[in-house]
Structures are given as structure tokens and as C-alpha cells.
Amino acid sequence: MAKKKESEKKPNIFKRMGKGIAKFFRDIKGEIKKIVWPTPKATFVSTGIVLLSMLIVGVLISALDYGLHFLLGFLMHVA
């Protein structure tokens, strides 16, 4: 069986891991440069939309709860 030459050996595990970790952080840096942050005005508008949506859903859930409570009370008094 032929022995591998010194130049054909794979680098040790620490060198391979080091290269992988370095590439990982280079890729992170490249991705962070691609981020487009919203303007303060867009953030304010989005926050308003979220708060309004929460208010509408809260009112709908409260109305459903009140209606079902009233219906259950009506059925219990009839029976």
C-alpha cells in the first residue's frame, strides 16, 4: 500500500476548524453590511399599526367573551 506524502495530508482538526470559524465570521460581517434599517418615521408608523391591530383584536375578543357569557347566562336561567 502506498503511503501518503507529507503534502497530501489533511491539516489537523484545529487548522480546519479555525478556517471554518474565520469564514463564518467573515460571512456574518458581509450579511450585516446588507441590512437596511427602517427610518424612524417607518418605525413609528409600523408601531402605530401594531398597536391599532392589538386594540381591534382586544375589542373583538372582549365582545365575543361578553356575548358568550350573556348567552350562557340566558341558557342557564331558561333551563
C-alpha positions as CSV (number, residue, x, y, z in Angstrom):
1,M,0.0,0.0,0.0
2,A,1.3,3.4,-0.9
3,K,1.9,5.9,1.9
4,K,0.6,9.4,1.6
5,K,3.2,12.1,1.0
6,E,3.5,14.9,3.6
7,S,2.0,17.5,1.2
8,E,-1.1,15.3,0.6
9,K,-2.0,15.1,4.3
10,K,-5.1,16.9,5.5
11,P,-4.4,19.7,8.0
12,N,-5.1,18.9,11.6
13,I,-8.5,19.4,13.1
14,F,-7.6,22.7,14.8
15,K,-6.5,24.3,11.5
16,R,-9.6,23.1,9.7
17,M,-11.9,24.4,12.5
18,G,-10.0,27.7,12.6
19,K,-10.6,28.2,8.9
20,G,-14.3,27.4,9.2
21,I,-14.8,29.7,12.2
22,A,-13.0,32.5,10.3
23,K,-15.2,32.0,7.3
24,F,-18.3,32.0,9.4
25,F,-17.4,35.4,10.9
26,R,-16.5,36.9,7.5
27,D,-19.9,35.8,6.2
28,I,-21.6,37.4,9.2
29,K,-19.8,40.6,8.5
30,G,-20.9,40.5,4.9
31,E,-24.5,39.9,5.8
32,I,-24.6,42.6,8.4
33,K,-23.5,45.1,5.7
34,K,-26.6,44.1,3.6
35,I,-29.1,45.1,6.4
36,V,-31.3,48.0,5.6
37,W,-32.7,49.6,8.7
38,P,-36.1,51.3,8.6
39,T,-36.3,55.1,9.1
40,P,-37.7,56.4,12.4
41,K,-40.9,57.5,10.6
42,A,-41.4,54.0,9.2
43,T,-40.8,52.5,12.6
44,F,-43.3,54.9,14.2
45,V,-45.9,54.1,11.5
46,S,-45.4,50.3,12.0
47,T,-45.7,50.7,15.8
48,G,-49.0,52.5,15.4
49,I,-50.3,49.8,13.1
50,V,-49.4,47.1,15.6
51,L,-51.0,49.0,18.5
52,L,-54.2,49.6,16.5
53,S,-54.3,45.9,15.5
54,M,-53.9,44.9,19.1
55,L,-56.7,47.2,20.1
56,I,-59.1,45.9,17.4
57,V,-58.4,42.3,18.3
58,G,-58.8,43.0,22.0
59,V,-62.2,44.7,21.4
60,L,-63.3,41.7,19.3
61,I,-62.2,39.1,21.9
62,S,-63.9,41.2,24.6
63,A,-67.2,41.4,22.6
64,L,-67.1,37.6,21.9
65,D,-66.5,36.9,25.6
66,Y,-69.3,39.2,26.7
67,G,-71.7,37.7,24.1
68,L,-70.9,34.1,25.1
69,H,-71.2,35.0,28.8
70,F,-74.6,36.6,28.1
71,L,-75.7,33.5,26.1
72,L,-74.6,31.1,28.7
73,G,-76.4,33.1,31.4
74,F,-79.5,33.2,29.4
75,L,-79.4,29.4,28.8
76,M,-78.8,28.6,32.4
77,H,-81.8,30.7,33.6
78,V,-84.1,29.1,31.0
79,A,-83.1,25.6,32.0
